[in-house]
Amino acid sequence: MTALSEPAVPRNPGWLHRTEAWLDDKGKGAWIAAMVLGFIFFWPVGLALLAYMIWSKRMFSKSCSRRHSWHSHMSAMKPSGNSAFDAYKADTLARLEREQQDFEAFLRRLREAKDKAEFDQFMDERARANDADDQGETA
């Protein structure tokens, strides 16, 4: 998983996504108020909101603003109306994604090389221990 792998926001978010984003912007108090109102007006709605808050970890986090960051990413993806700038932005984002993939591949190769070196060292130590045991038995 990467730093940029936040939950995907649909290109045209529906009312549920907009409501969730609005409640996130208002904070945990808005979620609790919505849950209490749900219990007052129709208890299954309040229960569903409570279950969702627990499932999404909104109930126990310090704030609900962790999803706020996708708003800025979402506005960055909208076309500006300037085709030259939009092409530059698309090229830059594609280049950054390639660089990120290349870096992750480099890290993967680095981990594999480290694992192989550790395994080779283990096998060498084991071979030396077996050689020492064999020499001790023949003497």
N, C-alpha and C positions, 0 to 999 in steps of 0.2 A: 504494500500500500504506500502511496506517495503523499506528499504534503498537499498536492493539488487534487487529491481524490476525495473531495468533499461531496456531499450528496448532490446529485444532479438536479438542477432546477429545470423544469420544462420550459420550452420556448414561450408558451402561452399558459401561465399557471392558472389553474381553476380557482374557484372560490375557496376551496379547502386549503390550498397552498397560501392564498392571500390572507385568509383568516389566521392560519398558523403563523405566518410572518408578522402579521399585525400584533398578535398576542406576544410573540417573541420580542418585538420592538418595545412593547409596554412593560415587559418584565414578568417575573414570577407572580406578582400580585394579580396581574390580569388573568393568568391561567387559573389561579385559585378562585378568583371572583367568578370566572366562567364556570368552573366546576361547581361552586356553591349554587349559582343560579340554575345550573343544570339539575342539581338535586332538588331545588325548590320547585321548579316548574315541571320536570319530568325526570324522575330518579334514574332511569337507565342512561340518560344523557350524562348526568353527573358521574355515574359509575364508569361510563365509557371514557370520559375525560380523565378521571382518576387513573384508570388503567393505562391510558395513553401517556399520562404524565410520568407514571412509574416506569413504563416500558421504554420511553424515550429518554429517561434519566433527567427529565426536567424537574422532577420533584426534589431531587437531592443535589442538584448542581447549585453553584453560587448564584448564577443568573441564567436567563434563557437566551442570552445574546450570542451563544455559540453559533447559531444559524444566521446571525446578522451579517456575517462576512459574505454569504452568497449574494446578498443584495448588491454589494459593490462589484462582485464578479459578474452578476447578471447585467448590470448597467454597462460594464466594459464590453460585453458581447454584442450590444445593440449597435447597428450601423449608425455612423455619424452623419451620413448624407454626403460626405466627401469621399468619392470613390478612390482617390489616390491614397488618402489616409487609411481607409478601410482595407485596401490591398496591402499597405505597409503593415498595418496591425495584424492582419491575417498571416502574412509572411513571418513577422516577428513571433507571433504565438506558435506557429508551426516550428520555427527554429528552436524556440525555448522547449517545446515538447520533445523535439529530437535530442536536444542537449540533455534533457532530463532522462530520457530513455538510455542514451549513451552512458551517462553517469551511473545510472542504476545497473547497467550491464557491466560497467567497470567495477562497481562495488561487488557485484555477484562473482566476477572473475577473481577479484581480490580475496573474497571469502573462500572460494574454492581452492585457490592457491595456498592460502593459510591452512585450510583443512588438509590438503594433500601433504604439505610440509610436516604438519603435526602427525599425520598418519605414517609418513615415511620415517619420521623420527621414532615413533612407537615401534614400527617394524624392525628398525635397526637395533633398538635397545633389546627387543625380544630376541632377535637373532644372536646378539652378543650374549645374552643370558643363556640361551640354548647352547651356544658354543662353549661357554664356561661350564655348564652342566655336563656336556659331553666330555670335555677334557677332564673334569673332576671324576667322572665315572671310569674313565680309561686309566687313570693314574693309580 
